[in-house]
Amino acid sequence: MAGFLIFILRWAVAVSLLYIPYRMIMRHRAPHSLNRMLLAVTLILGFLLPFGSIFKTTAGNAISRSRSVLEQQFAHSQNPEDRYSPELLWYADGSDIVKMPISLFEDHVYLIINILIALYLAGVVYFGTTYFFQFVHLEQMIRESRKIRTKHLCEDVNIIVNENVSVPFSWMNWVILPPEDAKESAIVAHELAHARLHHSWDTLLCDITCLMLWWLPFIWMLRQDLQDVHEYQADQCVLRSGVTLDEYTEILLDRATVTRANTVVSALNQSPIKRRLIMLFSKPFSRWSFCKAVYLLPIILLSVTIFAQPKLFGPLTYRDLVSSGHQYTYSDITEPLPAEPRVKNMVNNFILRNPNTFVTLVFYDLHDMKRTKSFLLYLKSSQWARSVIAERSDMNTVFVISGIQGEVEEFRHSMEEWMCDEEVLAISREDFVHFQKALHFSDSPHYVTVSPDGLLVREAFGVNCFTYGPRVAKEQIDFLVNCRSDK
């Protein structure tokens, strides 16, 4: 469900990005055929562009990263098991690490999100039911009508008359008329134009989009613009058929007060008469107006940029590598410890205190006080995931803290509430710097997994920040244990 709702949000963003420039640049300012094409392209690309996230790029950008993190927040709000686990992502271009605890939202915010989801689904059911009954009524109306012959008769369009219809309209290859309008050549020509230009397919595509994005104001504005363009095109066809402008204007004014027809069809009076009269009396558009359509190119590029999926390393790399089908051996996922004696001796001490156990070392530098609060938030948000890991006999976690003695004790006291029987080891600033140089890291917290036989687990396969909760952490630990047992 979370993936579907994220797609709906992306869909709404894509449609909005494509439609807003159209409304500002093209609406009522370009040939109707061009505007119809642009609105159809907006509907089609609005649906397709969100799938751009299946393509991964190593070029990070702030927009796509922010979108990615927010989507993960939303996805986790729908998964209680993972809600309180942390998130840590590395980007392939080597830029800054993004740290974001999954518990970004408080519980009452999650409740609001779920209420909004329920309202959205209720809206989809309501509009879906409304459209269904409108189509049922339309089908019944067509079945109860009688076919007639007129001078406008053509092979691919059926002209029928129904006494219960007050407004002439068309749907697909059907033109439905009130008896009094069957002999009005201008009205018949208007509805035939809708049928011959296949306007019903545009309407159907737009109605499906409205059904799924009913909460988005722009989609209803787009729908009205599309109906207007359809009417403008049909009006032009009527004038080209030989009906004079004065005669047709009189007909439009006469039909302006008649009850509007079913919303799924193309009706004579579905577009405001004032706008149609303005278009009828306006000058032809310049050929240069076609050039305005180039606005689509930067908008499409921007949309692709927003929906591009940054290629991630770190926690997700483990799953990417394992899912590739390659059979990794123990030697593939481990490497010797750094040769630096002090670091090697300290790591060996961790192993001696935790025999036959994989050890994840979490390095944290208290000198970086700006991140202390966020690190405590991480401890709180990851407590449940770490408690599940702490129950295992084949995995331990050790927090390695560097700082002034008083700061370390105060920080250790602050951590107590959120610890899960993990060991907390305070080391000197000098030793911490040795670890940084030997293990090649500068940022903290930093995570290193060491095997029971004193080997360093490669970063891609190490248990890293318990990302995505206990389920994935358990998968990673099982993977490490199985690789070691198969060596």
C-alpha positions as CSV (number, residue, x, y, z in Angstrom):
1,M,0.0,0.0,0.0
2,A,2.8,2.4,0.9
3,G,4.4,1.9,-2.5
4,F,1.1,2.6,-4.3
5,L,0.4,5.8,-2.3
6,I,4.0,7.0,-2.9
7,F,3.4,6.5,-6.6
8,I,0.1,8.5,-6.4
9,L,2.0,11.4,-4.8
10,R,4.7,11.3,-7.5
11,W,1.9,11.2,-10.1
12,A,0.3,14.3,-8.6
13,V,3.7,16.1,-8.5
14,A,4.4,15.2,-12.2
15,V,1.0,16.3,-13.4
16,S,1.3,19.6,-11.5
17,L,4.8,20.3,-12.9
18,L,3.5,19.8,-16.4
19,Y,0.2,21.5,-16.1
20,I,1.1,24.8,-14.3
21,P,3.4,26.0,-17.1
22,Y,0.7,25.1,-19.7
23,R,-1.9,27.2,-17.9
24,M,0.5,30.1,-17.6
25,I,1.9,30.0,-21.2
26,M,-0.4,28.1,-23.6
27,R,-4.0,28.3,-22.3
28,H,-6.1,30.3,-24.8
29,R,-2.9,31.4,-26.5
30,A,-2.2,28.7,-29.0
31,P,-4.1,26.7,-31.7
32,H,-6.7,24.3,-30.2
33,S,-5.2,21.2,-31.7
34,L,-1.8,22.0,-30.1
35,N,-3.4,22.7,-26.7
36,R,-5.3,19.4,-27.0
37,M,-2.1,17.6,-27.7
38,L,-0.3,19.3,-24.8
39,L,-3.0,18.4,-22.3
40,A,-3.0,14.8,-23.5
41,V,0.8,14.7,-23.2
42,T,0.5,16.2,-19.7
43,L,-1.9,13.3,-18.7
44,I,0.3,10.6,-20.2
45,L,3.7,11.9,-19.1
46,G,2.3,12.7,-15.7
47,F,1.6,9.0,-15.3
48,L,4.9,7.8,-16.9
49,L,7.5,10.2,-15.4
50,P,7.2,8.8,-11.8
51,F,8.5,5.5,-13.2
52,G,11.7,7.4,-13.8
53,S,12.7,6.4,-10.3
54,I,13.5,2.9,-11.6
55,F,16.5,4.4,-13.3
56,K,19.4,5.0,-10.9
57,T,21.9,7.8,-11.2
58,T,25.2,8.2,-9.4
59,A,24.8,12.0,-9.7
60,G,23.1,13.1,-6.5
61,N,20.9,16.1,-6.4
62,A,19.3,17.8,-3.4
63,I,15.7,17.5,-4.8
64,S,15.8,13.8,-5.5
65,R,17.5,13.1,-2.2
66,S,15.0,15.0,-0.2
67,R,12.2,13.3,-2.1
68,S,13.8,9.9,-1.5
69,V,14.1,10.5,2.3
70,L,10.5,11.8,2.6
71,E,9.2,8.8,0.7
72,Q,11.0,6.5,3.0
73,Q,9.5,8.4,6.0
74,F,6.1,7.9,4.5
75,A,6.7,4.2,3.7
76,H,7.9,3.5,7.2
77,S,4.8,5.2,8.6
78,Q,2.8,2.4,7.0
79,N,5.1,-0.3,8.4
80,P,5.1,-0.5,12.3
81,E,7.9,-3.0,12.4
82,D,10.3,-0.5,10.7
83,R,8.9,2.8,12.0
84,Y,11.5,3.2,14.8
85,S,14.6,2.1,12.9
86,P,17.2,4.6,11.6
87,E,18.1,5.5,8.1
88,L,21.6,6.1,6.8
89,L,22.4,6.5,3.1
90,W,25.6,7.0,1.2
91,Y,25.5,8.6,-2.3
92,A,27.7,7.3,-5.0
93,D,29.1,10.6,-6.0
94,G,30.9,10.8,-2.7
95,S,28.9,13.8,-1.4
96,D,27.7,14.3,2.2
97,I,26.1,11.5,4.0
98,V,22.4,12.0,4.7
99,K,21.2,10.9,8.2
100,M,17.6,10.8,8.9
101,P,15.9,8.9,11.7
102,I,12.8,7.1,10.6
103,S,10.9,8.5,13.6
104,L,11.0,11.9,12.1
105,F,7.3,12.2,12.7
106,E,5.7,11.9,16.1
107,D,3.0,9.3,16.7
108,H,0.1,11.8,16.3
109,V,1.5,12.7,12.9
110,Y,1.5,9.1,11.8
111,L,-2.2,9.0,13.0
112,I,-3.0,12.1,10.8
113,I,-1.2,10.4,7.8
114,N,-3.3,7.3,8.2
115,I,-6.5,9.4,8.5
116,L,-5.6,11.2,5.3
117,I,-5.0,7.9,3.6
118,A,-8.4,6.7,4.6
119,L,-10.0,9.9,3.3
120,Y,-8.1,9.5,0.0
121,L,-9.4,5.9,-0.4
122,A,-12.9,7.0,0.5
123,G,-12.7,9.7,-2.2
124,V,-11.5,7.1,-4.8
125,V,-14.5,4.8,-3.9
126,Y,-16.9,7.8,-4.1
127,F,-15.7,9.0,-7.4
128,G,-15.3,5.5,-8.8
129,T,-18.9,4.7,-7.8
130,T,-20.1,7.9,-9.3
131,Y,-18.4,7.3,-12.7
132,F,-19.7,3.7,-12.7
133,F,-23.3,4.7,-12.3
134,Q,-22.8,7.5,-14.9
135,F,-21.6,4.9,-17.4
136,V,-24.4,2.5,-16.5
137,H,-26.9,5.3,-17.1
138,L,-25.2,6.2,-20.4
139,E,-25.3,2.7,-21.6
140,Q,-29.0,2.4,-20.7
141,M,-29.7,5.7,-22.5
142,I,-28.0,4.5,-25.7
143,R,-29.9,1.2,-25.5
144,E,-33.3,3.0,-25.1
145,S,-32.6,5.4,-28.0
146,R,-33.6,5.1,-31.6
147,K,-31.3,5.5,-34.6
148,I,-32.1,8.1,-37.2
149,R,-30.9,9.0,-40.6
150,T,-29.8,12.6,-41.4
151,K,-27.9,14.3,-44.1
152,H,-24.9,14.2,-41.8
153,L,-25.0,10.4,-41.7
154,C,-21.5,8.7,-41.8
155,E,-20.4,5.1,-41.4
156,D,-18.4,5.4,-38.3
157,V,-20.8,7.5,-36.1
158,N,-24.3,6.4,-34.9
159,I,-26.8,9.3,-34.5
160,I,-29.6,8.4,-32.1
161,V,-32.6,10.3,-30.6
162,N,-33.8,10.0,-27.0
163,E,-36.9,11.8,-25.7
164,N,-35.4,11.8,-22.1
165,V,-32.3,13.8,-23.2
166,S,-32.4,17.6,-22.7
167,V,-28.9,18.3,-24.0
168,P,-27.2,16.9,-27.1
169,F,-24.0,15.1,-26.4
170,S,-21.6,12.5,-27.8
171,W,-19.7,9.5,-26.5
172,M,-17.3,7.5,-28.6
173,N,-19.1,6.9,-31.9
174,W,-22.5,7.7,-30.6
175,V,-24.3,11.1,-30.9
176,I,-27.3,11.4,-28.7
177,L,-29.8,14.1,-29.5
178,P,-33.1,15.4,-28.1
179,P,-35.9,15.1,-30.8
180,E,-36.1,18.9,-31.3
181,D,-32.4,19.1,-32.1
182,A,-32.2,16.3,-34.6
183,K,-33.1,18.7,-37.4
184,E,-30.7,21.4,-36.3
185,S,-27.8,21.0,-38.6
186,A,-25.4,23.2,-36.5
187,I,-26.0,21.1,-33.4
188,V,-25.6,17.8,-35.2
189,A,-22.4,19.0,-36.9
190,H,-21.1,20.1,-33.5
191,E,-21.6,16.7,-31.9
192,L,-20.3,14.8,-35.0
193,A,-17.1,16.8,-34.7
194,H,-16.7,15.5,-31.1
195,A,-17.2,12.0,-32.3
196,R,-14.9,12.3,-35.4
197,L,-12.1,13.9,-33.4
198,H,-12.3,11.1,-30.8
199,H,-12.7,13.5,-27.9
200,S,-14.1,10.7,-25.8
201,W,-10.7,9.0,-25.5
202,D,-9.2,12.3,-24.1
203,T,-12.1,12.5,-21.6
204,L,-11.8,8.9,-20.5
205,L,-8.1,9.3,-19.9
206,C,-8.7,12.5,-18.0
207,D,-11.5,11.0,-15.9
208,I,-9.3,8.1,-14.9
209,T,-6.7,10.5,-13.7
210,C,-9.3,12.6,-11.9
211,L,-10.5,9.4,-10.2
212,M,-7.0,8.7,-8.8
213,L,-6.0,12.3,-8.1
214,W,-9.4,13.6,-7.1
215,W,-7.8,15.6,-4.2
216,L,-5.5,17.6,-6.6
217,P,-7.0,20.9,-7.7
218,F,-4.9,21.1,-10.8
219,I,-6.4,17.9,-12.2
220,W,-9.9,19.4,-12.2
221,M,-8.6,22.6,-13.7
222,L,-6.9,20.5,-16.4
223,R,-10.2,18.7,-17.0
224,Q,-12.1,21.9,-17.6
225,D,-9.4,23.2,-19.9
226,L,-9.6,20.0,-21.9
227,Q,-13.3,20.3,-22.2
228,D,-12.9,23.9,-23.3
229,V,-10.4,22.8,-26.0
230,H,-12.8,20.1,-27.2
231,E,-15.6,22.7,-27.5
232,Y,-13.4,25.2,-29.4
233,Q,-12.4,22.5,-31.9
234,A,-16.1,21.4,-32.4
235,D,-17.1,25.0,-32.8
236,Q,-14.5,25.5,-35.5
237,C,-15.8,22.4,-37.3
238,V,-19.4,23.8,-37.2
239,L,-18.3,27.1,-38.8
240,R,-16.3,25.2,-41.5
241,S,-19.5,23.2,-42.3
242,G,-21.2,26.4,-43.6
243,V,-23.1,27.6,-40.6
244,T,-22.6,31.4,-40.2
245,L,-21.1,32.9,-37.1
246,D,-24.3,34.8,-36.2
247,E,-26.5,31.8,-36.5
248,Y,-24.2,29.7,-34.4
249,T,-23.8,32.4,-31.7
250,E,-27.6,32.5,-31.4
251,I,-27.8,28.8,-30.9
252,L,-25.1,28.8,-28.2
253,L,-26.9,31.6,-26.3
254,D,-30.2,29.7,-26.6
255,R,-28.6,26.6,-25.2
256,A,-26.7,28.3,-22.4
257,T,-29.3,27.8,-19.7
258,V,-30.2,24.2,-20.5
259,T,-29.3,21.6,-17.8
260,R,-25.8,20.2,-18.2
261,A,-25.3,16.6,-19.3
262,N,-23.6,13.6,-17.8
263,T,-20.0,14.6,-16.9
264,V,-18.4,11.7,-18.8
265,V,-19.7,12.8,-22.2
266,S,-19.0,15.7,-24.6
267,A,-22.1,18.0,-24.4
268,L,-22.9,21.2,-26.3
269,N,-23.0,23.4,-23.2
270,Q,-20.3,21.8,-21.1
271,S,-17.9,24.8,-21.5
272,P,-18.8,28.3,-20.4
273,I,-20.4,30.2,-23.3
274,K,-18.5,33.4,-22.8
275,R,-15.1,31.8,-23.4
276,R,-16.4,30.0,-26.5
277,L,-17.8,33.3,-27.9
278,I,-14.5,35.0,-27.3
279,M,-12.7,32.2,-29.2
280,L,-15.2,32.3,-32.0
281,F,-14.6,36.1,-32.5
282,S,-10.9,36.1,-31.9
283,K,-8.2,36.3,-34.6
284,P,-6.4,33.1,-35.8
285,F,-3.4,32.2,-33.8
286,S,0.1,33.0,-35.2
287,R,2.3,30.2,-36.4
288,W,4.9,31.3,-33.9
289,S,2.5,30.2,-31.1
290,F,3.6,26.6,-31.8
291,C,7.1,27.5,-30.6
292,K,5.8,28.1,-27.1
293,A,5.4,24.3,-26.8
294,V,9.2,24.1,-26.1
295,Y,8.4,24.8,-22.5
296,L,7.8,21.1,-22.2
297,L,11.5,20.2,-22.6
298,P,12.9,21.9,-19.4
299,I,9.8,20.7,-17.5
300,I,10.4,17.1,-18.6
301,L,14.1,17.4,-17.7
302,L,13.2,18.8,-14.3
303,S,10.7,16.0,-13.7
304,V,13.3,13.3,-14.6
305,T,15.7,15.0,-12.3
306,I,13.2,15.0,-9.4
307,F,12.2,11.4,-9.9
308,A,15.6,10.0,-10.6
309,Q,16.6,7.5,-7.9
310,P,20.1,8.3,-6.4
311,K,22.2,5.2,-6.5
312,L,22.8,4.2,-2.9
313,F,25.7,2.4,-1.2
314,G,25.9,1.2,2.3
315,P,22.8,-0.6,3.7
316,L,21.1,-1.0,0.3
317,T,24.2,-2.3,-1.4
318,Y,24.1,-5.5,0.7
319,R,20.6,-6.3,-0.7
320,D,21.6,-5.2,-4.3
321,L,24.7,-7.5,-4.2
322,V,22.9,-10.5,-2.7
323,S,19.9,-10.2,-5.0
324,S,22.2,-10.2,-8.0
325,G,22.4,-14.0,-7.7
326,H,26.2,-14.1,-7.2
327,Q,27.3,-16.6,-4.6
328,Y,29.6,-14.7,-2.2
329,T,32.3,-16.6,-0.2
330,Y,33.6,-15.7,3.2
331,S,36.8,-14.3,1.6
332,D,34.6,-12.1,-0.7
333,I,33.0,-10.3,2.2
334,T,36.0,-10.0,4.6
335,E,39.4,-8.5,4.5
336,P,42.3,-8.3,7.0
337,L,42.4,-5.8,9.8
338,P,44.6,-2.7,9.2
339,A,48.2,-3.3,10.1
340,E,48.3,-0.4,12.6
341,P,49.3,-2.2,15.8
342,R,47.3,-0.1,18.3
343,V,44.1,-0.5,16.3
344,K,44.7,-4.2,15.7
345,N,45.2,-4.9,19.4
346,M,42.1,-3.0,20.5
347,V,39.9,-4.8,17.9
348,N,41.4,-8.1,19.1
349,N,40.4,-7.2,22.6
350,F,36.8,-6.7,21.5
351,I,36.9,-10.1,19.9
352,L,38.3,-11.8,23.0
353,R,35.5,-10.3,25.1
354,N,32.9,-11.5,22.6
355,P,34.1,-15.0,21.4
356,N,32.4,-16.6,18.4
357,T,30.5,-13.4,17.8
358,F,30.3,-10.8,15.1
359,V,30.9,-7.4,16.6
360,T,29.6,-4.1,15.3
361,L,31.6,-1.2,16.5
362,V,29.8,2.1,16.5
363,F,32.4,5.0,16.7
364,Y,31.1,8.3,18.0
365,D,33.1,11.4,18.6
366,L,31.7,13.7,21.4
367,H,33.8,16.6,20.0
368,D,31.1,16.8,17.4
369,M,28.6,18.2,19.8
370,K,26.2,19.4,17.1
371,R,25.3,15.8,16.4
372,T,25.0,14.6,20.0
373,K,21.2,15.3,20.2
374,S,20.6,13.6,16.8
375,F,22.7,10.6,18.0
376,L,20.6,10.3,21.2
377,L,17.5,10.4,19.0
378,Y,19.0,7.6,16.9
379,L,19.5,5.5,20.1
380,K,15.8,6.1,21.0
381,S,14.5,5.4,17.5
382,S,16.6,2.2,17.0
383,Q,16.0,0.7,20.5
384,W,13.5,-1.9,19.4
385,A,15.7,-3.0,16.4
386,R,18.8,-3.2,18.6
387,S,16.9,-5.1,21.3
388,V,16.1,-7.8,18.8
389,I,19.8,-8.0,17.8
390,A,20.9,-8.1,21.4
391,E,19.0,-11.3,22.0
392,R,21.2,-13.1,19.5
393,S,24.3,-15.0,20.6
394,D,26.2,-14.5,17.3
395,M,26.1,-10.7,17.2
396,N,27.1,-7.9,19.6
397,T,27.2,-4.1,19.5
398,V,29.9,-2.0,21.1
399,F,29.7,1.8,21.2
400,V,33.1,3.3,21.1
401,I,33.0,6.9,22.5
402,S,35.7,9.6,22.4
403,G,35.6,12.7,24.4
404,I,36.6,14.5,27.7
405,Q,36.1,12.4,30.7
406,G,33.2,14.5,32.2
407,E,31.5,14.6,28.8
408,V,31.8,10.9,28.3
409,E,30.2,10.1,31.7
410,E,27.4,12.6,31.1
411,F,26.8,11.1,27.7
412,R,26.9,7.6,29.0
413,H,24.3,8.5,31.5
414,S,22.1,10.0,28.8
415,M,22.4,6.8,26.8
416,E,21.4,4.4,29.6
417,E,17.6,4.8,29.0
418,W,17.9,3.7,25.4
419,M,20.6,1.0,25.6
420,C,20.0,-2.7,25.1
421,D,22.8,-4.2,27.2
422,E,25.4,-3.1,24.7
423,E,28.9,-2.3,25.8
424,V,29.9,1.3,25.9
425,L,33.7,1.9,25.7
426,A,35.4,5.3,26.2
427,I,38.7,5.8,24.5
428,S,41.1,8.7,24.3
429,R,41.0,11.2,21.5
430,E,44.4,10.0,20.3
431,D,43.1,6.4,20.0
432,F,40.0,7.5,18.2
433,V,42.1,9.4,15.7
434,H,44.1,6.2,15.1
435,F,40.9,4.3,14.3
436,Q,39.8,7.1,11.9
437,K,43.1,6.9,10.0
438,A,43.3,3.1,10.0
439,L,39.6,2.5,9.0
440,H,39.4,5.5,6.7
441,F,36.5,7.5,8.2
442,S,36.1,11.1,9.3
443,D,32.4,11.4,10.1
444,S,30.7,10.0,13.1
445,P,28.9,7.8,14.0
446,H,30.8,5.3,11.9
447,Y,30.0,1.5,11.8
448,V,32.4,-1.3,11.5
449,T,31.7,-5.0,11.7
450,V,34.4,-7.5,12.8
451,S,34.2,-11.2,12.4
452,P,34.9,-13.7,15.2
453,D,38.2,-14.7,13.6
454,G,39.5,-11.1,13.5
455,L,38.6,-10.1,10.0
456,L,37.1,-6.9,8.9
457,V,33.7,-7.3,7.2
458,R,33.6,-5.2,4.0
459,E,31.5,-2.1,4.4
460,A,28.8,-3.2,1.9
461,F,28.1,-6.4,3.9
462,G,28.5,-5.1,7.5
463,V,25.5,-4.6,9.8
464,N,25.2,-0.9,9.3
465,C,23.0,1.2,11.6
466,F,20.4,-1.5,11.7
467,T,18.8,0.2,8.7
468,Y,15.2,-0.8,8.0
469,G,14.6,-2.4,11.3
470,P,15.3,-5.9,12.8
471,R,14.1,-7.9,9.8
472,V,16.8,-6.7,7.4
473,A,19.4,-6.7,10.2
474,K,18.6,-10.3,10.9
475,E,18.9,-11.1,7.2
476,Q,22.4,-9.5,7.1
477,I,23.6,-11.3,10.3
478,D,22.3,-14.7,9.0
479,F,24.1,-14.0,5.7
480,L,27.4,-13.3,7.6
481,V,27.0,-16.4,9.8
482,N,26.2,-18.7,6.8
483,C,29.1,-17.4,4.8
484,R,31.5,-18.1,7.7
485,S,30.0,-21.6,8.3
486,D,30.5,-22.4,4.6
487,K,34.1,-21.3,4.3
